[in-house]
Amino acid sequence: MLYPLFFVAVYLSHFRLLRLPYFWDEGGYYIPAAWDFFRTGTLIPQSTVTNAHPPLPSILLAAWWHLSGYVVSGTRTLVAMVAAAALLGVFKLTRTLTTSAVAAVTVVLTAIYPVWFAQSTLAHADIFAAALTLWGLAFYFNHDSADTGSSLVLNPIYSALMFSLAALSKETSIVTPIALALWEIALLLQNRRAPQSRRLHLSWMAALLAPILPLAAWYAFHYHRTGFVFGNPEFLRYNATANLDAYRIALCLWHRLLHLFAHMNMFVPVVCMIAAMFLPIAATNKRLPISRPALKAIGVVLLANWIAFSILGGALLTRYLLPMYPLILLVGVNTWRRRLSERWLLLAALSAIAFLAGIWINPPYAFAPEDNLTYRDFVVLHQQAVRFIDLTYPQATVLTAWPATSELNRPELGYTNHPVKTAPILNFSLEQIEKAAADPGSYDVALVFSTKWAPPANRVDLSRQHESVDTKYFDFHRDLSPSEIATILHGEVVWQAHRKGEWAAVLHFPRIVEASFHPLENPDPLYSYL
């Protein structure tokens, strides 16, 4: 009964975003992979580089496109349905451990948390994996409060199914069930003398380790078809082997800690929770709603994901931690409810205001545009720039960087209705622009844009002091301005626009072409007469 309400709320709150063309990794991998499966039925992408991501999102997207047609709004509607299912999982999980009031507040705060809000219509694998992971956790924690014989049998089965589907959506989702399996092993050793507890822990261990099997089967299939287990060698290097540096891991642990407990105003509910813990328990709330074993299990899940995503993944994207944010909010809201009696709703309102502000107001440090509605500014600017090129220079070869190369080359991404030739470079740093200047004949128009969001030079920038380290380990760079690029490449800025720190510009390069006359060896008589 709640699902239609959740879906309508997600759909209406994202209504202005439903027709936006695909953004960044959507157009770089997930949509092309699903597009290939939709057209050819192949699980191995053909029109983009395969990186061994599991195929469930592609299968679901392609199946939905057969119903909705291949339109961007159809894709975003499906993702909104998945986000609503994830919020329903949050409600079930929270109500199982606490009360309906705490569950309702946790769902609202999750839905409006800027990272979650932005991802609720973006076709990344992370929202699919988050929904299934949260349902897996809901069934796992259900055995704390349901002691009937049927639930003892069915909950492990349901949980294993949800975690298996999560792993087939995003391979890194396997971290959560493995962490819980290790926790069950610790509980088994602690309660090894109790036969009933031993059987329960063994059944959960089997259920939580079961998702390894379908994921291993996918990798075996991928290896059989491509010769690579974990994707192409460059993908493996960038996301795994190149990250095994002690100093980098230490930096990532710090960044991920901030991502979990401070990023996009998450510090507001976290600080409120810490402050509330110093208050005595309210007289009306002597009972502890969340059991200590459940709190410890939540801590194990958060710890495992914090460590795992500080080692795995070349980019420190917060969407990788998507299913962790509801767990943090669950614990925080429950702490307010227990310590402050009726006044806890004031802290909920304060957190809601902070989250709503974070959806539109950028923080004073560099971050990924997909963490709030900055990604919309990015997409709108690229729409306008590509439309200008289509109308003004329809036959041009465009110098640009990814993801604009895909936006121009692939009409199915929603930016243009015909492929546009491109001359790709990595970014718009001085080094790359100088390389482009060495071969001016390979392009006659340039589409330049902000590839990294950072506070303007005249604003507070908390990340500026770490810029050298971020450049070395996390691919940070400073893009040149359109006027600087035009000066180096000897062109002129013919269009530019800015939106809240994001910018894009189109440059034109008037070329001087040397021409010479070569008379015909055997001219036509009529030509000679004329």
Salt bridges, closest charged atoms under 4 A:
ASP25 OD2 - ARG319 NH2 2.69
GLU26 OE2 - ARG76 NH1 2.78
ASP36 OD1 - ARG39 NH2 2.87
ASP126 OD2 - LYS170 NZ 2.86
ASP126 OD1 - ARG319 NE 2.67
ASP144 OD1 - HIS143 NE2 3.53
GLU171 OE2 - HIS53 ND1 2.99
GLU184 OE1 - HIS201 ND1 2.75
GLU234 OE2 - ARG237 NH2 2.92
GLU370 OE2 - ARG319 NH1 2.60
ASP371 OD2 - HIS263 NE2 2.85
ASP377 OD1 - ARG499 NE 3.20
ASP390 OD1 - HIS418 NE2 3.16
GLU407 OE1 - HIS382 ND1 2.75
GLU412 OE2 - ARG410 NE 2.82
ASP461 OD2 - ARG464 NE 3.52
ASP461 OD2 - ARG478 NH2 3.64
GLU467 OE1 - ARG478 NH2 2.91
ASP470 OD1 - HIS255 NE2 3.84
ASP479 OD1 - HIS477 NE2 3.07
GLU492 OE2 - HIS508 ND1 3.98
